[in-house]
Amino acid sequence: MTVDGLLELGFTAAALPDGKRQLEGVYIGDLLSWVMGRASADYAWITIMSNINIIAVATLADTACIILAEGVTLPKDIIDTANSKGVNILGSELPAYEIACLLYESLKK
Amino acid sequence: MPEGITFRFEVDGSDFTSAGQASVQVKKNLRQLGIDPDIIRRVSIAMYEGEINMVIHANGGEASVTVTEEAVEIVLIDHGPGIKDLSLAMQEGFSTAPDNVRSLGFGAGMGLPNMKRYTDEMTVDSTVGVGTTVRMKVKL
């Protein structure tokens, strides 16, 4: 499944510069070093962190997208940075667990 | 390239928002050199952790990355406070980062352990009151 495909599941797009990227799994975490140590490339990374450093972490860990849980939003400058660095960011009102359940069902198919 | 290619960076110690610029640039440079994506990921994550450490603890420093035919070598030099107990600092979860840093999602005590995890060789030379030099190598 691609990152674009998440829009059909009700996720909103905050930045989608590379929507064709393939999703291979899911990682949930808010501690950035933990995420860099454990998240695999091409995973969706679910977090509630909303500072600029998430862009660098997603770039370096090479995750397919960031998904902001629980209605967390980003200021415009961070969204602009994500677009310029090619980092996909989606949003959802759901908590991380429910997002992961949704993705689990979709990735199984 | 018998001597290798070296990229050098200044790490700005005052600004978390720009932390990671050197690592992201290294990632780009290595990609242009056609290095394997998994190697690039390991090098750039290890370097980012080092960069963040220099910003949190040492008011910045210098970073250099050398690519030879055998390996990518990263050297990080700072003139910060030094590490009092290196074996403690190497333990996952141990951190001396202040609360304002933790609120940004850093300070999990995973920096040095991640650097070790993602590289093939790592040495840390640190003297309290003088500074710290970290050398890391990822074999190609």
gemmi code that builds the backbone of each chain (N, CA, C; Angstrom):
import gemmi

chains = {
    "A": [
        ("MET", (0.838, -1.192, 0.000), (0.000, 0.000, 0.000), (0.876, 1.247, 0.000)),
        ("THR", (0.404, 2.279, -0.674), (1.184, 3.513, -0.726), (0.693, 4.511, 0.326)),
        ("VAL", (1.514, 5.545, 0.575), (1.134, 6.585, 1.525), (-0.128, 7.309, 1.036)),
        ("ASP", (-0.207, 7.535, -0.264), (-1.418, 8.123, -0.857), (-2.690, 7.394, -0.436)),
        ("GLY", (-2.574, 6.064, -0.389), (-3.725, 5.214, -0.076), (-4.307, 5.480, 1.298)),
        ("LEU", (-3.511, 6.089, 2.188), (-3.996, 6.371, 3.537), (-5.114, 7.417, 3.536)),
        ("LEU", (-5.126, 8.255, 2.503), (-6.161, 9.300, 2.445), (-7.552, 8.675, 2.363)),
        ("GLU", (-7.624, 7.517, 1.686), (-8.914, 6.823, 1.571), (-9.379, 6.251, 2.900)),
        ("LEU", (-8.443, 6.082, 3.845), (-8.811, 5.567, 5.168), (-9.216, 6.690, 6.117)),
        ("GLY", (-9.236, 7.939, 5.600), (-9.690, 9.056, 6.423), (-8.580, 9.898, 7.022)),
        ("PHE", (-7.331, 9.597, 6.681), (-6.238, 10.445, 7.164), (-6.201, 11.745, 6.371)),
        ("THR", (-5.755, 12.808, 7.017), (-5.628, 14.077, 6.299), (-4.162, 14.285, 5.924)),
        ("ALA", (-3.925, 14.988, 4.832), (-2.552, 15.230, 4.378), (-2.087, 16.599, 4.854)),
        ("ALA", (-0.993, 16.633, 5.617), (-0.392, 17.919, 5.995), (0.697, 18.273, 4.977)),
        ("ALA", (1.443, 17.256, 4.564), (2.459, 17.420, 3.507), (2.561, 16.076, 2.794)),
        ("LEU", (2.490, 16.109, 1.489), (2.507, 14.837, 0.754), (3.378, 14.961, -0.500)),
        ("PRO", (4.679, 15.267, -0.292), (5.549, 15.469, -1.452), (5.933, 14.172, -2.167)),
        ("ASP", (5.734, 13.016, -1.510), (6.204, 11.750, -2.081), (5.183, 10.647, -1.790)),
        ("GLY", (3.941, 10.901, -2.221), (2.817, 10.027, -1.864), (2.860, 8.625, -2.429)),
        ("LYS", (3.742, 8.406, -3.414), (3.795, 7.078, -4.037), (4.624, 6.088, -3.225)),
        ("ARG", (5.203, 6.566, -2.133), (6.057, 5.658, -1.342), (5.274, 4.484, -0.783)),
        ("GLN", (5.901, 3.336, -0.799), (5.289, 2.104, -0.338), (5.411, 1.989, 1.187)),
        ("LEU", (4.349, 1.560, 1.832), (4.351, 1.347, 3.284), (4.626, -0.117, 3.594)),
        ("GLU", (5.560, -0.355, 4.510), (5.904, -1.747, 4.826), (5.597, -2.132, 6.264)),
        ("GLY", (5.281, -1.162, 7.105), (5.037, -1.484, 8.511), (4.759, -0.222, 9.303)),
        ("VAL", (4.704, -0.373, 10.624), (4.329, 0.745, 11.488), (5.238, 0.786, 12.708)),
        ("TYR", (5.646, 1.986, 13.102), (6.348, 2.149, 14.369), (5.686, 3.288, 15.135)),
        ("ILE", (5.503, 3.107, 16.450), (4.897, 4.150, 17.283), (5.916, 4.608, 18.308)),
        ("GLY", (6.151, 5.915, 18.414), (7.064, 6.394, 19.451), (7.239, 7.898, 19.419)),
        ("ASP", (7.568, 8.465, 20.574), (7.752, 9.913, 20.668), (9.178, 10.299, 21.062)),
        ("LEU", (9.952, 9.336, 21.528), (11.346, 9.634, 21.856), (12.164, 9.446, 20.589)),
        ("LEU", (12.785, 10.528, 20.141), (13.323, 10.552, 18.781), (14.459, 9.549, 18.571)),
        ("SER", (15.334, 9.425, 19.564), (16.440, 8.472, 19.416), (15.912, 7.046, 19.403)),
        ("TRP", (14.864, 6.828, 20.168), (14.263, 5.505, 20.197), (13.720, 5.171, 18.812)),
        ("VAL", (13.062, 6.147, 18.218), (12.493, 5.947, 16.882), (13.606, 5.672, 15.867)),
        ("MET", (14.679, 6.450, 15.951), (15.777, 6.240, 14.994), (16.444, 4.896, 15.191)),
        ("GLY", (16.452, 4.419, 16.444), (17.082, 3.136, 16.721), (16.237, 1.952, 16.282)),
        ("ARG", (14.914, 2.127, 16.276), (14.043, 0.959, 16.103), (13.158, 0.983, 14.857)),
        ("ALA", (12.775, 2.146, 14.388), (11.873, 2.190, 13.226), (12.629, 1.743, 11.980)),
        ("SER", (12.001, 0.928, 11.165), (12.652, 0.481, 9.934), (12.353, 1.456, 8.802)),
        ("ALA", (13.172, 1.392, 7.767), (12.907, 2.190, 6.571), (11.561, 1.753, 5.992)),
        ("ASP", (10.851, 2.693, 5.387), (9.551, 2.443, 4.738), (8.410, 2.157, 5.713)),
        ("TYR", (8.620, 2.431, 6.997), (7.533, 2.302, 7.962), (6.764, 3.623, 8.069)),
        ("ALA", (5.495, 3.514, 8.463), (4.758, 4.701, 8.907), (5.139, 4.929, 10.365)),
        ("TRP", (5.466, 6.146, 10.710), (5.855, 6.480, 12.086), (4.728, 7.300, 12.721)),
        ("ILE", (4.099, 6.717, 13.736), (2.999, 7.390, 14.429), (3.545, 8.081, 15.667)),
        ("THR", (3.262, 9.372, 15.817), (3.794, 10.130, 16.952), (2.858, 11.280, 17.314)),
        ("ILE", (3.079, 11.855, 18.505), (2.391, 13.104, 18.868), (3.403, 14.248, 18.947)),
        ("MET", (4.671, 13.959, 18.617), (5.695, 15.016, 18.620), (5.465, 15.963, 17.444)),
        ("SER", (5.617, 17.254, 17.683), (5.303, 18.190, 16.603), (6.374, 19.260, 16.427)),
        ("ASN", (7.606, 18.990, 16.917), (8.649, 19.999, 16.696), (9.434, 19.671, 15.431)),
        ("ILE", (10.215, 20.614, 14.988), (10.897, 20.550, 13.686), (11.805, 19.327, 13.558)),
        ("ASN", (12.295, 18.806, 14.688), (13.250, 17.701, 14.619), (12.650, 16.408, 14.072)),
        ("ILE", (11.307, 16.300, 14.074), (10.698, 15.081, 13.508), (11.001, 14.966, 12.013)),
        ("ILE", (11.223, 16.099, 11.357), (11.521, 16.051, 9.916), (12.885, 15.399, 9.694)),
        ("ALA", (13.862, 15.820, 10.500), (15.206, 15.228, 10.374), (15.169, 13.739, 10.706)),
        ("VAL", (14.434, 13.387, 11.754), (14.369, 11.975, 12.158), (13.735, 11.130, 11.052)),
        ("ALA", (12.643, 11.618, 10.463), (11.983, 10.869, 9.387), (12.904, 10.747, 8.175)),
        ("THR", (13.640, 11.814, 7.879), (14.578, 11.787, 6.754), (15.677, 10.757, 6.989)),
        ("LEU", (16.267, 10.789, 8.180), (17.422, 9.934, 8.455), (17.010, 8.477, 8.632)),
        ("ALA", (15.876, 8.242, 9.285), (15.420, 6.858, 9.476), (14.760, 6.343, 8.197)),
        ("ASP", (14.488, 7.254, 7.278), (13.919, 6.911, 5.974), (12.534, 6.267, 6.095)),
        ("THR", (11.739, 6.785, 7.027), (10.368, 6.291, 7.164), (9.544, 6.751, 5.961)),
        ("ALA", (8.465, 6.007, 5.657), (7.631, 6.341, 4.493), (6.792, 7.586, 4.762)),
        ("CYS", (6.349, 7.743, 6.011), (5.575, 8.936, 6.384), (5.532, 9.072, 7.899)),
        ("ILE", (5.210, 10.292, 8.333), (4.894, 10.541, 9.740), (3.375, 10.608, 9.827)),
        ("ILE", (2.778, 9.989, 10.846), (1.341, 10.170, 11.087), (1.181, 10.807, 12.459)),
        ("LEU", (0.618, 12.012, 12.484), (0.397, 12.714, 13.747), (-0.933, 12.261, 14.322)),
        ("ALA", (-0.878, 11.687, 15.525), (-2.078, 11.138, 16.158), (-2.801, 12.189, 16.985)),
        ("GLU", (-4.021, 11.876, 17.397), (-4.772, 12.669, 18.387), (-4.983, 14.119, 17.974)),
        ("GLY", (-5.058, 14.365, 16.693), (-5.377, 15.722, 16.237), (-4.238, 16.724, 16.345)),
        ("VAL", (-3.017, 16.241, 16.564), (-1.852, 17.141, 16.643), (-1.653, 17.833, 15.287)),
        ("THR", (-1.410, 19.130, 15.317), (-1.173, 19.859, 14.068), (0.222, 20.498, 14.087)),
        ("LEU", (0.667, 20.946, 12.916), (2.003, 21.524, 12.783), (1.911, 22.970, 12.313)),
        ("PRO", (2.836, 23.816, 12.768), (2.911, 25.168, 12.211), (3.359, 25.126, 10.748)),
        ("LYS", (3.043, 26.200, 10.025), (3.283, 26.231, 8.583), (4.766, 26.045, 8.230)),
        ("ASP", (5.653, 26.620, 9.030), (7.077, 26.523, 8.669), (7.560, 25.068, 8.686)),
        ("ILE", (7.009, 24.267, 9.594), (7.414, 22.849, 9.635), (6.847, 22.107, 8.425)),
        ("ILE", (5.616, 22.449, 8.060), (5.011, 21.823, 6.874), (5.812, 22.185, 5.622)),
        ("ASP", (6.221, 23.433, 5.536), (7.047, 23.869, 4.393), (8.355, 23.085, 4.339)),
        ("THR", (8.979, 22.901, 5.515), (10.236, 22.142, 5.575), (10.009, 20.704, 5.123)),
        ("ALA", (8.904, 20.112, 5.585), (8.596, 18.720, 5.201), (8.461, 18.615, 3.684)),
        ("ASN", (7.751, 19.549, 3.082), (7.584, 19.533, 1.629), (8.919, 19.670, 0.917)),
        ("SER", (9.778, 20.561, 1.431), (11.048, 20.778, 0.739), (12.011, 19.610, 0.934)),
        ("LYS", (11.856, 18.863, 2.027), (12.750, 17.714, 2.280), (12.157, 16.398, 1.775)),
        ("GLY", (10.945, 16.475, 1.217), (10.332, 15.246, 0.693), (9.794, 14.317, 1.772)),
        ("VAL", (9.372, 14.890, 2.921), (8.854, 14.067, 4.026), (7.326, 14.125, 4.056)),
        ("ASN", (6.681, 12.968, 3.916), (5.222, 12.886, 3.968), (4.722, 12.990, 5.406)),
        ("ILE", (3.703, 13.845, 5.633), (3.099, 13.928, 6.969), (1.577, 13.892, 6.843)),
        ("LEU", (0.978, 12.938, 7.569), (-0.478, 12.829, 7.590), (-0.962, 13.077, 9.007)),
        ("GLY", (-2.266, 13.317, 9.132), (-2.818, 13.545, 10.457), (-4.077, 12.736, 10.677)),
        ("SER", (-4.408, 12.537, 11.970), (-5.629, 11.824, 12.326), (-6.085, 12.271, 13.707)),
        ("GLU", (-7.401, 12.226, 13.941), (-7.932, 12.513, 15.272), (-7.795, 11.290, 16.188)),
        ("LEU", (-7.535, 10.136, 15.610), (-7.501, 8.884, 16.379), (-6.230, 8.785, 17.228)),
        ("PRO", (-6.301, 8.044, 18.333), (-5.076, 7.752, 19.088), (-4.194, 6.752, 18.345)),
        ("ALA", (-2.929, 6.687, 18.756), (-1.933, 5.876, 18.041), (-2.372, 4.416, 17.892)),
        ("TYR", (-2.943, 3.860, 18.950), (-3.339, 2.446, 18.899), (-4.352, 2.205, 17.777)),
        ("GLU", (-5.352, 3.080, 17.703), (-6.398, 2.867, 16.686), (-5.854, 3.077, 15.269)),
        ("ILE", (-4.931, 4.021, 15.133), (-4.288, 4.211, 13.822), (-3.529, 2.947, 13.425)),
        ("ALA", (-2.797, 2.398, 14.391), (-2.016, 1.184, 14.119), (-2.944, 0.026, 13.731)),
        ("CYS", (-4.102, -0.073, 14.383), (-5.063, -1.138, 14.057), (-5.565, -0.978, 12.619)),
        ("LEU", (-5.875, 0.259, 12.260), (-6.334, 0.531, 10.889), (-5.279, 0.106, 9.869)),
        ("LEU", (-4.031, 0.495, 10.144), (-2.948, 0.175, 9.214), (-2.689, -1.326, 9.170)),
        ("TYR", (-2.834, -1.962, 10.304), (-2.627, -3.417, 10.356), (-3.582, -4.105, 9.380)),
        ("GLU", (-4.845, -3.710, 9.444), (-5.847, -4.313, 8.561), (-5.495, -4.057, 7.096)),
        ("SER", (-5.055, -2.829, 6.796), (-4.770, -2.476, 5.405), (-3.494, -3.149, 4.891)),
        ("LEU", (-2.491, -3.262, 5.748), (-1.220, -3.849, 5.321), (-1.335, -5.352, 5.137)),
        ("LYS", (-2.312, -5.953, 5.801), (-2.530, -7.395, 5.678), (-2.994, -7.782, 4.274)),
        ("LYS", (-3.738, -6.837, 3.641), (-4.398, -7.157, 2.368), (-3.378, -7.368, 1.243)),
    ],
    "B": [
        ("MET", (39.918, 6.062, -5.305), (40.139, 7.166, -4.368), (40.917, 6.673, -3.148)),
        ("PRO", (42.223, 6.533, -3.276), (43.030, 5.989, -2.187), (42.990, 6.848, -0.923)),
        ("GLU", (42.927, 8.153, -1.070), (42.915, 9.045, 0.095), (41.507, 9.219, 0.643)),
        ("GLY", (40.531, 8.945, -0.191), (39.152, 9.157, 0.220), (38.691, 10.586, 0.029)),
        ("ILE", (37.401, 10.766, 0.260), (36.789, 12.096, 0.159), (36.334, 12.488, 1.553)),
        ("THR", (36.613, 13.720, 1.962), (36.205, 14.153, 3.298), (35.243, 15.341, 3.217)),
        ("PHE", (34.162, 15.238, 3.978), (33.215, 16.350, 4.127), (33.356, 16.885, 5.548)),
        ("ARG", (33.420, 18.211, 5.670), (33.561, 18.805, 7.014), (32.384, 19.718, 7.329)),
        ("PHE", (31.988, 19.725, 8.597), (30.847, 20.546, 9.018), (31.120, 21.190, 10.372)),
        ("GLU", (30.576, 22.395, 10.543), (30.516, 23.015, 11.869), (29.139, 22.690, 12.424)),
        ("VAL", (29.057, 22.237, 13.661), (27.755, 21.992, 14.271), (27.440, 23.158, 15.209)),
        ("ASP", (26.357, 23.856, 14.889), (25.952, 25.035, 15.651), (25.334, 24.592, 16.978)),
        ("GLY", (25.935, 25.009, 18.072), (25.481, 24.527, 19.378), (24.316, 25.275, 19.962)),
        ("SER", (23.859, 26.324, 19.305), (22.851, 27.176, 19.934), (21.439, 26.843, 19.495)),
        ("ASP", (21.292, 25.965, 18.504), (20.006, 25.920, 17.835), (19.552, 24.492, 17.537)),
        ("PHE", (18.506, 24.073, 18.233), (17.957, 22.742, 17.991), (17.256, 22.633, 16.654)),
        ("THR", (16.746, 23.758, 16.174), (15.952, 23.676, 14.952), (16.841, 23.368, 13.748)),
        ("SER", (18.116, 23.728, 13.839), (19.001, 23.425, 12.706), (19.812, 22.151, 12.939)),
        ("ALA", (19.670, 21.545, 14.119), (20.403, 20.310, 14.400), (19.997, 19.257, 13.383)),
        ("GLY", (20.979, 18.559, 12.861), (20.685, 17.529, 11.866), (21.036, 17.962, 10.461)),
        ("GLN", (21.353, 19.233, 10.279), (21.679, 19.703, 8.921), (22.883, 18.978, 8.337)),
        ("ALA", (23.904, 18.777, 9.188), (25.108, 18.103, 8.696), (24.789, 16.658, 8.304)),
        ("SER", (23.991, 15.989, 9.143), (23.656, 14.585, 8.858), (22.843, 14.453, 7.580)),
        ("VAL", (21.901, 15.370, 7.397), (21.065, 15.312, 6.197), (21.913, 15.587, 4.948)),
        ("GLN", (22.878, 16.516, 5.093), (23.786, 16.803, 3.976), (24.669, 15.592, 3.660)),
        ("VAL", (25.146, 14.928, 4.705), (25.971, 13.726, 4.512), (25.178, 12.653, 3.781)),
        ("LYS", (23.910, 12.515, 4.180), (23.050, 11.534, 3.531), (22.989, 11.802, 2.024)),
        ("LYS", (22.797, 13.070, 1.675), (22.753, 13.461, 0.253), (24.061, 13.147, -0.452)),
        ("ASN", (25.165, 13.545, 0.188), (26.480, 13.343, -0.431), (26.767, 11.860, -0.668)),
        ("LEU", (26.419, 11.038, 0.320), (26.696, 9.601, 0.191), (25.827, 8.987, -0.897)),
        ("ARG", (24.607, 9.509, -1.010), (23.723, 9.002, -2.059), (24.307, 9.305, -3.438)),
        ("GLN", (24.871, 10.518, -3.559), (25.485, 10.893, -4.837), (26.690, 10.018, -5.169)),
        ("LEU", (27.351, 9.520, -4.129), (28.512, 8.654, -4.357), (28.089, 7.212, -4.657)),
        ("GLY", (26.776, 6.964, -4.586), (26.270, 5.636, -4.919), (26.461, 4.607, -3.820)),
        ("ILE", (26.583, 5.074, -2.580), (26.748, 4.156, -1.436), (25.419, 3.420, -1.177)),
        ("ASP", (25.522, 2.193, -0.693), (24.358, 1.364, -0.391), (23.407, 2.077, 0.606)),
        ("PRO", (22.084, 2.055, 0.326), (21.127, 2.784, 1.170), (21.164, 2.384, 2.648)),
        ("ASP", (21.384, 1.122, 2.951), (21.429, 0.699, 4.354), (22.648, 1.290, 5.065)),
        ("ILE", (23.771, 1.350, 4.364), (24.984, 1.976, 4.924), (24.717, 3.465, 5.170)),
        ("ILE", (24.072, 4.110, 4.205), (23.775, 5.542, 4.337), (22.904, 5.788, 5.568)),
        ("ARG", (21.907, 4.918, 5.742), (20.998, 5.067, 6.876), (21.771, 4.947, 8.195)),
        ("ARG", (22.652, 3.950, 8.277), (23.409, 3.750, 9.516), (24.342, 4.926, 9.787)),
        ("VAL", (25.035, 5.387, 8.754), (25.975, 6.501, 8.922), (25.222, 7.768, 9.344)),
        ("SER", (24.113, 8.052, 8.665), (23.457, 9.334, 8.922), (22.749, 9.348, 10.273)),
        ("ILE", (22.215, 8.205, 10.707), (21.599, 8.157, 12.045), (22.669, 8.297, 13.128)),
        ("ALA", (23.776, 7.570, 12.979), (24.858, 7.657, 13.972), (25.376, 9.091, 14.063)),
        ("MET", (25.496, 9.726, 12.910), (26.004, 11.094, 12.891), (24.999, 12.062, 13.507)),
        ("TYR", (23.720, 11.864, 13.237), (22.692, 12.744, 13.812), (22.701, 12.659, 15.337)),
        ("GLU", (22.813, 11.437, 15.861), (22.877, 11.272, 17.312), (24.074, 12.050, 17.879)),
        ("GLY", (25.199, 11.969, 17.176), (26.386, 12.683, 17.622), (26.198, 14.194, 17.559)),
        ("GLU", (25.556, 14.622, 16.486), (25.270, 16.050, 16.329), (24.380, 16.567, 17.467)),
        ("ILE", (23.319, 15.798, 17.744), (22.397, 16.188, 18.812), (23.133, 16.234, 20.156)),
        ("ASN", (23.998, 15.254, 20.399), (24.778, 15.262, 21.639), (25.610, 16.528, 21.747)),
        ("MET", (26.214, 16.931, 20.640), (27.057, 18.130, 20.676), (26.224, 19.376, 20.946)),
        ("VAL", (24.989, 19.393, 20.429), (24.123, 20.552, 20.665), (23.638, 20.565, 22.118)),
        ("ILE", (23.231, 19.383, 22.624), (22.698, 19.320, 23.992), (23.786, 19.622, 25.024)),
        ("HIS", (24.953, 19.008, 24.855), (25.926, 18.975, 25.948), (27.140, 19.877, 25.755)),
        ("ALA", (27.481, 20.201, 24.516), (28.830, 20.745, 24.304), (28.855, 22.072, 23.542)),
        ("ASN", (27.688, 22.684, 23.347), (27.631, 23.945, 22.600), (28.228, 23.811, 21.197)),
        ("GLY", (27.984, 22.679, 20.582), (28.418, 22.484, 19.196), (29.797, 21.886, 19.075)),
        ("GLY", (30.297, 21.838, 17.854), (31.606, 21.245, 17.611), (31.855, 21.084, 16.127)),
        ("GLU", (32.762, 20.170, 15.814), (33.101, 19.932, 14.405), (32.825, 18.474, 14.049)),
        ("ALA", (32.380, 18.278, 12.826), (32.135, 16.913, 12.362), (32.844, 16.734, 11.038)),
        ("SER", (33.419, 15.544, 10.821), (33.952, 15.241, 9.501), (33.595, 13.808, 9.126)),
        ("VAL", (33.358, 13.628, 7.851), (32.995, 12.308, 7.335), (33.922, 12.001, 6.172)),
        ("THR", (34.645, 10.883, 6.273), (35.568, 10.489, 5.203), (35.110, 9.175, 4.586)),
        ("VAL", (35.026, 9.196, 3.265), (34.623, 7.989, 2.543), (35.845, 7.436, 1.822)),
        ("THR", (36.214, 6.200, 2.129), (37.290, 5.520, 1.399), (36.683, 4.312, 0.694)),
        ("GLU", (37.532, 3.525, 0.088), (36.999, 2.336, -0.592), (36.516, 1.289, 0.392)),
        ("GLU", (37.044, 1.334, 1.629), (36.695, 0.306, 2.609), (35.586, 0.704, 3.567)),
        ("ALA", (35.495, 2.010, 3.864), (34.601, 2.393, 4.967), (34.203, 3.865, 4.901)),
        ("VAL", (33.174, 4.184, 5.693), (32.836, 5.579, 5.960), (33.237, 5.859, 7.407)),
        ("GLU", (34.071, 6.881, 7.602), (34.522, 7.204, 8.948), (33.992, 8.558, 9.367)),
        ("ILE", (33.455, 8.612, 10.586), (32.878, 9.847, 11.108), (33.698, 10.254, 12.323)),
        ("VAL", (34.134, 11.509, 12.367), (34.845, 12.015, 13.539), (34.112, 13.242, 14.048)),
        ("LEU", (33.751, 13.212, 15.338), (33.018, 14.318, 15.961), (33.869, 14.860, 17.100)),
        ("ILE", (34.178, 16.150, 17.048), (35.051, 16.750, 18.062), (34.330, 17.909, 18.727)),
        ("ASP", (34.253, 17.866, 20.058), (33.697, 19.037, 20.754), (34.611, 19.449, 21.899)),
        ("HIS", (34.385, 20.666, 22.389), (35.163, 21.173, 23.522), (34.228, 21.435, 24.690)),
        ("GLY", (33.297, 20.512, 24.859), (32.303, 20.616, 25.926), (32.831, 20.104, 27.248)),
        ("PRO", (31.916, 19.746, 28.155), (32.302, 19.388, 29.534), (32.955, 18.013, 29.667)),
        ("GLY", (32.894, 17.196, 28.605), (33.436, 15.837, 28.716), (32.448, 14.898, 29.400)),
        ("ILE", (32.752, 13.597, 29.321), (31.857, 12.577, 29.885), (32.503, 12.002, 31.140)),
        ("LYS", (31.813, 12.156, 32.281), (32.390, 11.725, 33.569), (32.546, 10.215, 33.645)),
        ("ASP", (31.478, 9.495, 33.265), (31.490, 8.034, 33.399), (31.015, 7.435, 32.083)),
        ("LEU", (31.965, 7.028, 31.267), (31.619, 6.594, 29.908), (30.773, 5.320, 29.900)),
        ("SER", (31.066, 4.391, 30.813), (30.296, 3.141, 30.776), (28.839, 3.406, 31.134)),
        ("LEU", (28.607, 4.374, 32.022), (27.232, 4.774, 32.354), (26.567, 5.446, 31.147)),
        ("ALA", (27.322, 6.312, 30.475), (26.779, 7.023, 29.308), (26.432, 6.075, 28.165)),
        ("MET", (27.119, 4.929, 28.132), (26.862, 3.955, 27.070), (25.632, 3.087, 27.351)),
        ("GLN", (25.099, 3.174, 28.577), (23.915, 2.363, 28.913), (22.653, 2.970, 28.324)),
        ("GLU", (21.836, 2.131, 27.692), (20.558, 2.615, 27.156), (19.721, 3.172, 28.298)),
        ("GLY", (19.184, 4.353, 28.113), (18.279, 4.942, 29.106), (18.959, 5.903, 30.060)),
        ("PHE", (20.309, 5.877, 30.125), (20.992, 6.840, 31.001), (21.169, 8.155, 30.263)),
        ("SER", (20.748, 9.256, 30.897), (20.857, 10.562, 30.246), (21.068, 11.656, 31.273)),
        ("THR", (21.849, 12.657, 30.895), (21.994, 13.846, 31.747), (21.381, 15.061, 31.057)),
        ("ALA", (20.557, 14.819, 30.025), (19.963, 15.935, 29.276), (18.947, 16.683, 30.141)),
        ("PRO", (18.897, 18.002, 30.027), (17.942, 18.790, 30.818), (16.493, 18.627, 30.321)),
        ("ASP", (15.543, 19.041, 31.165), (14.116, 18.844, 30.865), (13.661, 19.501, 29.569)),
        ("ASN", (14.188, 20.700, 29.268), (13.724, 21.381, 28.049), (14.082, 20.569, 26.804)),
        ("VAL", (15.179, 19.825, 26.890), (15.601, 18.971, 25.773), (14.711, 17.735, 25.688)),
        ("ARG", (14.352, 17.214, 26.853), (13.482, 16.028, 26.888), (12.112, 16.340, 26.313)),
        ("SER", (11.646, 17.550, 26.550), (10.314, 17.903, 26.049), (10.285, 17.935, 24.518)),
        ("LEU", (11.459, 18.033, 23.883), (11.538, 17.986, 22.419), (11.637, 16.552, 21.900)),
        ("GLY", (11.693, 15.599, 22.807), (11.753, 14.200, 22.384), (13.171, 13.636, 22.381)),
        ("PHE", (14.126, 14.436, 22.880), (15.500, 13.949, 22.996), (15.755, 13.547, 24.456)),
        ("GLY", (16.987, 13.171, 24.742), (17.335, 12.867, 26.127), (16.798, 11.535, 26.605)),
        ("ALA", (16.598, 10.602, 25.671), (16.097, 9.280, 26.057), (17.231, 8.366, 26.512)),
        ("GLY", (18.454, 8.865, 26.442), (19.580, 8.016, 26.821), (19.892, 6.966, 25.772)),
        ("MET", (19.608, 7.278, 24.532), (19.806, 6.320, 23.439), (20.855, 6.794, 22.441)),
        ("GLY", (21.411, 7.980, 22.654), (22.310, 8.565, 21.671), (23.558, 7.728, 21.438)),
        ("LEU", (24.395, 7.622, 22.467), (25.629, 6.834, 22.324), (25.328, 5.363, 22.029)),
        ("PRO", (24.337, 4.733, 22.703), (24.020, 3.343, 22.341), (23.622, 3.184, 20.874)),
        ("ASN", (22.856, 4.135, 20.347), (22.494, 4.061, 18.920), (23.722, 4.204, 18.023)),
        ("MET", (24.635, 5.105, 18.406), (25.849, 5.300, 17.607), (26.648, 3.999, 17.563)),
        ("LYS", (26.709, 3.314, 18.675), (27.430, 2.039, 18.722), (26.684, 0.973, 17.911)),
        ("ARG", (25.373, 0.955, 18.066), (24.549, -0.041, 17.381), (24.689, 0.054, 15.859)),
        ("TYR", (24.771, 1.290, 15.361), (24.727, 1.470, 13.910), (26.091, 1.504, 13.237)),
        ("THR", (27.158, 1.427, 14.026), (28.480, 1.478, 13.408), (29.240, 0.187, 13.710)),
        ("ASP", (30.279, -0.075, 12.929), (31.064, -1.293, 13.144), (32.144, -1.087, 14.199)),
        ("GLU", (32.643, 0.151, 14.266), (33.658, 0.463, 15.276), (33.347, 1.823, 15.851)),
        ("MET", (33.535, 1.968, 17.164), (33.356, 3.291, 17.765), (34.319, 3.446, 18.932)),
        ("THR", (35.019, 4.579, 18.972), (35.840, 4.892, 20.139), (35.475, 6.282, 20.633)),
        ("VAL", (35.482, 6.429, 21.940), (35.169, 7.719, 22.550), (36.347, 8.130, 23.429)),
        ("ASP", (36.939, 9.278, 23.131), (37.982, 9.837, 23.993), (37.410, 11.078, 24.639)),
        ("SER", (37.310, 11.054, 25.959), (36.691, 12.190, 26.621), (37.472, 12.557, 27.868)),
        ("THR", (37.692, 13.850, 28.050), (38.359, 14.341, 29.253), (37.477, 15.412, 29.869)),
        ("VAL", (37.137, 15.221, 31.141), (36.257, 16.174, 31.807), (36.900, 17.561, 31.810)),
        ("GLY", (36.143, 18.540, 31.368), (36.624, 19.912, 31.334), (37.357, 20.266, 30.045)),
        ("VAL", (37.620, 19.283, 29.206), (38.379, 19.528, 27.968), (37.533, 19.276, 26.720)),
        ("GLY", (36.847, 18.120, 26.694), (36.007, 17.835, 25.538), (35.971, 16.363, 25.189)),
        ("THR", (35.283, 16.091, 24.100), (35.051, 14.705, 23.694), (35.302, 14.541, 22.201)),
        ("THR", (35.968, 13.459, 21.839), (36.116, 13.088, 20.436), (35.551, 11.691, 20.231)),
        ("VAL", (34.626, 11.592, 19.283), (34.033, 10.293, 18.957), (34.451, 9.925, 17.544)),
        ("ARG", (34.989, 8.709, 17.374), (35.327, 8.199, 16.038), (34.481, 6.974, 15.761)),
        ("MET", (33.848, 6.977, 14.602), (32.999, 5.835, 14.239), (33.348, 5.388, 12.831)),
        ("LYS", (33.195, 4.085, 12.592), (33.480, 3.557, 11.263), (32.368, 2.594, 10.841)),
        ("VAL", (31.874, 2.789, 9.641), (30.925, 1.831, 9.050), (31.612, 1.245, 7.826)),
        ("LYS", (31.774, -0.081, 7.836), (32.497, -0.730, 6.744), (31.607, -0.849, 5.505)),
        ("LEU", (32.216, -0.669, 4.368), (31.456, -0.771, 3.115), (31.439, -2.226, 2.617)),
    ],
}
model = gemmi.Model(1)
for chain_id, residues in chains.items():
    chain = gemmi.Chain(chain_id)
    for i, (resn, *xyz) in enumerate(residues, 1):
        res = gemmi.Residue()
        res.name, res.seqid = resn, gemmi.SeqId(i, " ")
        for name, pos in zip(("N", "CA", "C"), xyz):
            atom = gemmi.Atom()
            atom.name, atom.element = name, gemmi.Element(name[0])
            atom.pos, atom.b_iso = gemmi.Position(*pos), 0.0
            res.add_atom(atom)
        chain.add_residue(res)
    model.add_chain(chain)
structure = gemmi.Structure()
structure.add_model(model)
structure.setup_entities()
